[in-house]
Every structure is written in structure tokens, then in C-alpha cells.
């Protein structure tokens, strides 16, 4: 997986709204926690439309967090995929447990 600039529209929106010039990584992390809470509520309520909305909102905020950390969400996803694509493990009670070496 080699994402490059797929999230530019999100960065442009964040820039236009002043998030990138007036926000910071800490305020965006607080916003991420709020969005994660909305995702949890949507999952508990089995509300598919709200689940989709909350996942999208989380990704939008994570895009800004990556920016404030001097990287891009694409680089974060690519880095994570490089690691997980090589990972072995097994499913236990609905959770993938990675194999330790």
C-alpha cells in the first residue's frame, strides 16, 4: 500500500477552517477523543449511519494530528500497513492477537 496525497482535500478543508494555523496537536487529540466517544455510542446503539459518520470524523481529526506531528496521515497508514502486512497471529474471541517472537 502506497498512499500519497489522498487526504489533501481534508488538509485543505482544515487549512481553510483555520485548524492548521490556530489549532495544535493537543486540541486535536481532545477532538479525536470526542469523535471516538461518538463512535463508541454509535456502535453500542448499532447505528450504522452514525458509525460511518464517526469513523470519517475520526479520520479527519487524525489527518490534522499527523500534520501537527510533521507527517501525513498517508505516511502513518503506509507505515502501519508495512508492519501489519508482515504480522502473524490468530483470532481469539473476536480479536486478532499478534504472534510474539
C-alpha positions in Angstrom: 0.0 0.0 0.0 1.5 3.4 -1.0 -0.9 6.2 -0.3 0.5 9.6 -1.2 -1.9 12.6 -1.4 -5.4 11.0 -1.0 -6.1 13.2 2.1 -5.3 16.6 0.5 -9.0 17.6 0.4 -9.1 17.1 4.2 -5.9 19.1 4.8 -7.2 21.8 2.5 -10.5 21.9 4.5 -8.6 22.1 7.8 -6.5 24.9 6.5 -9.5 26.8 5.2 -11.2 26.5 8.6 -8.1 27.7 10.5 -7.5 24.4 12.2 -3.9 24.1 10.9 -3.0 27.7 11.8 -4.8 28.1 15.1 -5.1 24.5 16.4 -2.5 22.3 17.8 -1.9 18.6 18.4 -3.3 18.7 21.9 -6.6 20.3 20.9 -6.9 17.9 18.0 -6.3 14.9 20.3 -9.1 16.1 22.6 -11.3 16.4 19.5 -10.3 12.9 18.5 -11.4 11.6 21.9 -14.8 13.3 21.4 -15.2 11.7 18.0 -14.1 8.3 19.3 -16.8 8.6 22.0 -19.3 9.3 19.3 -18.1 6.2 17.5 -18.5 4.1 20.7 -22.0 5.4 21.2 -23.0 4.6 17.6 -21.6 1.1 17.9 -23.5 0.5 21.2 -26.6 1.7 19.5 -26.0 -0.3 16.4 -26.5 2.9 14.3 -24.8 2.2 11.0 -25.1 5.8 9.6 -23.6 7.2 12.8 -20.8 4.6 12.8 -19.9 5.7 9.2 -20.0 9.4 10.2 -17.9 8.9 13.3 -15.3 6.8 11.5 -15.0 9.6 8.9 -14.8 12.2 11.6 -12.0 10.3 13.4 -10.0 10.1 10.2 -10.4 13.8 9.6 -9.1 14.6 13.0 -6.3 12.1 12.7 -5.3 13.8 9.5 -4.7 17.0 11.4 -2.9 15.3 14.2 -0.5 13.8 11.7 0.0 17.3 10.2 0.8 18.8 13.6 3.3 15.9 14.2 5.1 16.8 11.0 4.0 13.9 8.9 1.0 12.9 6.9 -1.9 10.5 7.5 -0.8 8.7 4.4 2.7 8.1 5.8 1.1 6.9 9.0 -1.1 4.4 7.2 1.7 3.2 5.0 4.0 2.7 7.9 1.3 0.8 9.9 0.5 -1.4 6.9 4.1 -2.3 6.3 4.2 -3.7 9.9 0.8 -5.4 9.9 1.2 -6.9 6.5 4.1 -9.0 7.9 2.3 -9.8 11.1 1.3 -13.4 12.0 -1.2 -14.3 14.7 -4.6 -15.7 15.4 -8.1 -14.7 16.2 -9.1 -15.2 19.9 -12.6 -14.2 21.0 -13.0 -11.8 18.0 -9.7 -10.1 18.5 -6.5 -10.6 16.3 -3.7 -11.4 18.7 -0.3 -10.9 17.1 2.3 -13.7 17.4 5.3 -12.7 19.5 8.7 -13.8 18.5 
